[in-house]
């Protein structure tokens, strides 16, 4: 069964074949670290994490690189704000640490390297020098620009409707360019005050002098352009030609288009065989973003809903489709995770409590498990379709609940197989965690009994007794939420 991935470069689903057999290189365009990560960022992280996990499940050795852009006027604009730092590098370090904390909280697999743009200035200068030598770039008043007209295939990735306004940062930059579409590889000097004020909190004292970190170069003191940073980091830590370049859909143009052009003009090689773009998370009809102030931070969302429920929400819509944030959708994700977790509890407890009996065989359960595994594999091999993969997981859960709802004579082979499959697919591939169950065998059994006892008391209308059980669960670190679809339980 082959893996097919939608390649943004062609707009088609293509069979994936790695450059090096049994090995995959992935570069993920990470954050510009000027604010706290939000659920829009988490959506991209979680989906790319699933992609990586599935490739590893298929037997590939994956090298995964995710960068931090720590040179940017938005970072400079936050100098002196709160306790973020008194320099561009200090502010960037503060938000990098917060981002890594959130990634860890989400249970994401760590990148092999988290390169920073500021650590790759020599590589950036080398690429720019090669582009000037090959007449793909030119120097102007201490800045260097890529000559878009020198690269015939510019625009093939994003197929943009070129608009001069989208390329002009300042009147000074416009006057330095040969063509309106040319973009900066190196910018002379520090960030001018007018570029900082666009992002600076108006309640803070203005920064009225050029600011930000600078480096020496053959063209004078200055700073790298945004796009060249990713080319340098990708080619330094992977190679000139990589398997998969991933990132948010909003980065396709101009960032990825420019990154592709300058990289290929520099090396003469195909920069990435597959371009994968994660569609956006929207709220109130707009992209969730820090600049729009319409975002929900990763840390606050985890505190309110729990890690597994957040993941359930994010992968319930496949990466190739836009997703809309809503409280209702998140509460539904809480309920769905609760159902899956309780099924796992029930199954593990049934295996512990009832003696094995090889004469008990539930053919329907065994066939359901086998069919669901095939459906899961088909879903993820079809462009990492997490929505359909979740359907397969819940088919297993539904079959387990039906089996466990009968007399206490269970097909131990099928139950044991189901738990192994949930560990393999739901945990290791989709990234869910059943650690609460595995942390203490006796505790998980008692916890399940309390949950079941509370639901019995509620069904009888004995709400005072149900509230007493709820208090016991609270002391054990379990948050209880009663919804229209029934109660949900999660770790606090």
Buried (B, 14 or more C-beta within 10 A) or exposed (E): EEBBBBBBBEEEEBEBEBEEEEEBBBBBBBBBBBBBBBBBBBBBBBBBBBBBBBBBBBEBEBBBBBBBBBBBBBBBBBBBEEEBBEBBBBBBBBBBEBBBEBBEBBBBBEBEBBBBBBEBBEBBBBBBBBBBEEEBBBBBEBBBBBBBEBBEEBBEBBEBEEEEEEBEBEEEBEEBBEEBBBBBBBBBBBBBBEBBBEBBEEEEEEBEEBBBBBBEBEBBEBBBBBBBBBBBBBBBBBBBBBBBBBBBBBBBBBBBBBBBBBBBBBBEEBBBBBBBBBBBBBBEEEBBBBEEEBBBBBBEBBEBBBBBBBBBBBBBBBBBEEBEBEEEBBBBBBBBBBBBBBBBBBBBBBBEEBEEEEEBEBEEBBEBBEBBBEBBBBBBBBBBBBBBBBBBBBBBBBBBBEBBEEEEEBBBBBBBBBBEBBBEBBBBBBBBBBEBBEEEEEEBBEBBEBBBBBBEBBEEEBEEBBEEBBEBBEEBEBBBBEEEEEBBBBBE
